[in-house]
Amino acid sequence: MTGRHSPDGKARSGSGPTLADVADAARVSLATASRVFSHPAMVRDSTAQRVHDAARRMEFRPNLLGSKLRAQQTRMIGVMLPTMDNAVFAECWRGIEEAALAAGYSLMLVTSGYDPMRERERIEYLLRHRVDGMVLTVADAAHSAVLDQLDAEGVPYVLAYNQAGGRSRRHSVSVDNRGSACDGVEALIAAGHRRIVVVSGAFIASDRARQRYAGYQDAMHAHGLAPLPVLSLPSHTASNAAQIRALIDEDDAPTAFFCTNDLLAIGVISDLRRLGLRVPDDVSVLGYDGIALGSVMEPPLATVVQPNTDIGARAVGHLLAWLHAPTGETPAAARVTLLPHALRVSGSIAAPPTVST
């Protein structure tokens, strides 16, 4: 992302190219370049295109919070989610959409594919469309250069699913990823399981997956059990039977899998069946998310349930409170909102064969 600029072309301290630089590159006056961003209807399309092309080459973007641009709110909220292939984000989107439309706001949705570089590009895209604020799910909120840039520019955003730390100034709506995962693994241990493997997707790229693994470690340590290395699978949807078989064929094979999302859990159950194993008679599987699809499976997917639709709706509510707050103030609501989770432990969880009577 680029440095900061004022709408009149004057560079701020430490900034990159200014609007005046863009005007020179596009061979137009500073006033014309300014109108392209503030009153585009007043500029011919061919001229506006030259200015936009120059701005793109120079990675210039006007400051959204400048007095001229900020006064012209678009009543549009930008939303960035990792993917829409996973039903958890589709359920979250439903909450976002309902809350935004009820408040008279339009939405612009982009996806990042769990890629930090693509996050930067997608957020830049939203900023160029002058959204009033954003609801975002990022790969790693604690180490995100793009969030640092948004903070520096004062762009309003609320994180969904990412769990901001207690000292963070960032606004977030989520469940307690670590505590809820610990509760789920406790249920597996209570059923008699001692060899429990965590299955994750983008483990390195997902702070939620790492927080849930930490919750798994907490539960295992509390019972004097040794945590096992995480099994990171490259795809949520493709078969990973080879990796699952390698674990199952070990002498001390796991009796239960804790998957850091439901889509992975559904895939693991499918792979176990391909290998001739029964769930939960031979192996237990616990998911995380509580997506609707899991409840109609046979057996129903045991899972840690988070309120996905409510997470989306509450994130929009926090953002709107921020947008409607007096200038220079942030909403009075808590920055970090943790919503309650639940456990669904029937269906794909049973006692391991060696414990069965």
N, C-alpha and C positions, 0 to 999 in steps of 0.2 A: 504494500500500500504506500502511497506517496506522502509527502509532507503536507503541511496545512497552508491554506491560502484564504485570503479574504475576497469577497465578491467583487471589490473594486480593483483587484489586480495587485494590491500591495502585498508584498511577501511578509509573512510572520517570521519570527526568529527561528532559524533552523529549517526553513521551508525549502522546497525544491522550486521548480519553475512557477512563475506567476502567470496571472491572466494576461498581463502585458506581453510576456514571452509567447504565449499561445497566439495572441493577436498578431504579433510579428510573424510567427511561423505560418499563420493562415493568410497573411497579407490583407488584414482588415484592421480597422481602427479599434482602439480599446473599448470605445462605446459600443461598437457593433458586437464585439466578442462578449461583452457583458450582457447585451440583450439576448444573445443566443441562450444563455443560461437562465436569465431572469424573465424575459418576455419573448420566447421563441416564435410566437405567432407574428412578431413584428419583423422577422428576418426571413429573407428568401431561403428556400430549401437548399439550394446549391451553396450559398454562403454558409449556412448553418452546418452543412456537411463538412465543409473545409475546416471550420473551427473545431467540430467534434473530432475529425480525423487528427488534427494537430494536437488536441488535448489528449487523445488516446496515445499517440506516439510519445508524447512527453510525460505521460502518466500524471496528468493534471486533473484535479477534481476540486471544484469550489467547495468551501466549507458550508455544510448544510445548515450550521447554526448561525451563519452570518445574518445580520438584521434584515437584509433585503430578501434573501431566499427563505429564511425561517418564517417570515410573515406570511408566506404563500404555502401553507400546509396543503399537502396532497390528500390528506385523510386516507393514506395508504400505509399498510403495515407490511414490511418485508419479513418473510419467514424462511429460515434455512434449516432443513432437517437432513440427516445423513442419507436417507433413502426412503422411497415409498414402497419398496419391495417388502419391507417388514411391516406387518400389520400393526405393530405397536405405534409406529409413527403415523399410520393412517388413522388410528383411533385418537391420537393426539391432535392431528390435523382437524378432526371433526370438532373437538373442543375449541380450537383456535378459530375455526370458521364461524361457528355459532356465536361465539362471544364478539368477534370483530364485526360481523354483519349486524348483530343486534345493536351495536354502538354506532352504526353508520360508516364503518371503515371497509375499504377494499383491501384485498390481499395480493401479494406477489410471492409465489413460492419458488424456491430453488433447492437443489439437493447437492450435497458435498461429496458423497461416496466415501465418507470417513477419511478424506484426504486433506491434510492441512493446507496444501498449496491450492487445492480447488476451493477450500473455504475462503481463502483470500480473494480469489477471482469472483466467487459468487457474491460475497459481501460487497465487493467493489461494484458489481453489477447492480445490486440493490441501491447502493448509495447514488449511483448515476441516475437512477430513476427517482431519486429524491423522496424515498419513503420517509415517513415521519418518525418511525422507530422500527425496532426489529424484535422478533422472537427467534432465538438461535439455539441450536444444539451443536456444539463443537466437539472435536476429538478430545482435546485436553484443555479444560478451562484454566488450569493453574499455570500452563506454559503455552499461552497463545499470543503470538505477536499481533495478530489481527484484533484480538480483544483489547490488547494494550493500546493499539492505535485508536480504536473506537473510544476508549476511556479518555485518551488524551484530547480527542476532538469533542468530547461531551455528547456523543451520539447516544440517544436513549436505546437501550436494549435490555431484554430479560432472557436469561438462560432457562431452557426447559430440559429437564433430566440431568444436566450437569449440576453438581452439588457444590456451590461456592463454599469456601472455607469460612469459619466463624469470624475471622478478621477481615474477610474480603469486603470490598466496597461494591462488589457486583451483585446485581439482583438475580435470584434464581428461584425456580420452583421445581421441586423434585421430591422423592422419598429419601429416606436415609439409606443409601445404597449399601453401606457397610453393615449397618445394624439389621436391615431386612434380610440380607444374605446370611448373616449369622443365624437369624431365626430359622431360615429354611434349612440350613445344614444341621441345626439342632434337631429338627424334625427327622432327618435321615438318621442321625445318631440315636435318637430315641427309638427308632424302628429296629435298631440293632446293627446298623452299618458302621464299619470301622475303616474299610478301604474305599474312600470316596475320591473320585477324580473330578476336577473342575474342567469343563469344556467351554472354550471361549472362541470368539471370532477374532476381530481385530484387537487383540489383547494389548499390544503396544500402543495402538492409536486410540484406545477408548479408556478414558478415565473412569467411566462407570464399570467396565469390566474389571479394572484393577481394584476399585473400591469393593466390588463384590467378592473378588478373590481374597481381599484382606478380611472380609467378614467370614469367609470360609476358614481362613487361618485362625481367626479368633475362636470359632466354635471348636475346631480340632484341638487347639492348644488347651482350651478350657476342660477338655476331657482326656488330656494326656495322649492325644493321638498325633501322629506325624503327618503334617500336610504333604500332599503329593504334588509334583510339578504339574502346571497347567497344560492341558492339551489344547493347543491353538489350531483351529481348523481354518483353512483358507476360504471356505465358502459356506454360507448359511443354507444354500439350496442344493448344491451338488452332493453326490454320495461321497462320504468319507469312510466307507466300510474298511478300507485297508488300514487306516490309522486305528479304528475301533478294534479290528481283529488283532492287531499287534498287542493291544492292551489286554484283551480278553484271553489271549493265548499264554499270557505270563502265568507263572506258578502262583503268584500272589495277585491275581487279577482283581480289579475293583468290583465291588458288589453294587455300587451306585455311582451315577453320574449327576453332578450338579452343573447344569448348563446356564450360562450367564444371560441367555434370552430364550424365549419360548420357541422361536423359529429354529434355533440350533437343537433344542430338545426334541422337537418333532423330527428333525433329520436324523438325530442319534437313534431314536426309537425305530425309524425306518431301516437304518443300517443294522441295528441289532436283530431285527426280524429277518433281514437278508442273510444274516449269519446263523439263523436257526435258533435264536434265543428269544425267550418269552419275557415280555414286560408286563407286570413286575415279578413274575414267578422266579425268573432267573436273575434278572438285573433290574434295579430300580432307577428311575429317571426323574429328576426334579428340574423344572424350568424356572424362568424368571420373566415376568411381565404381566401375565394374566390376560393374554389376548383371547378374544372370544372363540377363535378356532380351537384352542386347546380344550375347551369344555365339551366340544362335540366329538372329540376323538374317542376311540375305543382301545384301551381304557382311557378315561379322561386324563388329561395331563395334570399332574401335581405341579404346583408352581407357587412362586411368590408373586402376589397380585399387587400391582401398582395402579393407581387411578389415572389411566392414560388420558382419557378425555378431559378430566378435571385438571390435569397438569397443563394441558393446552389452554383451557379456558382461564385458569388462574394466572397463567403467564401473560395473557392478553390483558386481563384485569389490572395486573401490576403495571404493565406498560402504559395503559390508558391513564391510570392514576398519575404516572410520571408526566405524560404528555399534557395533562390538564392541570398540573400543579403550577402555582405562580412561578414566573420566570426566575431562574436561579435556584429553585428549590427542587428537592426530590421527594417522592411520595413518603408519607408518614409510615406506611406499612413496613413490616420487617423486610430487610433486604433478602434474607435467606428464609424461604418458606419450605418446610418439610411436611408433606402430606402423609397421612397414615397408610400403611400397607396392610395386607392380609395374607394368610396362608391357605392354600387349597392342597391338602396333603393326602387326599384319597385318590384312587385310580392307579397312577403309574408308580406308586411307592408301596412296598410291602417289606416284611422282614426278609433278610438274606436267607438263602436256602439252608445254610448251616445253623441258622437260629430258628428255623421253622420247626414246629412240633407236630 
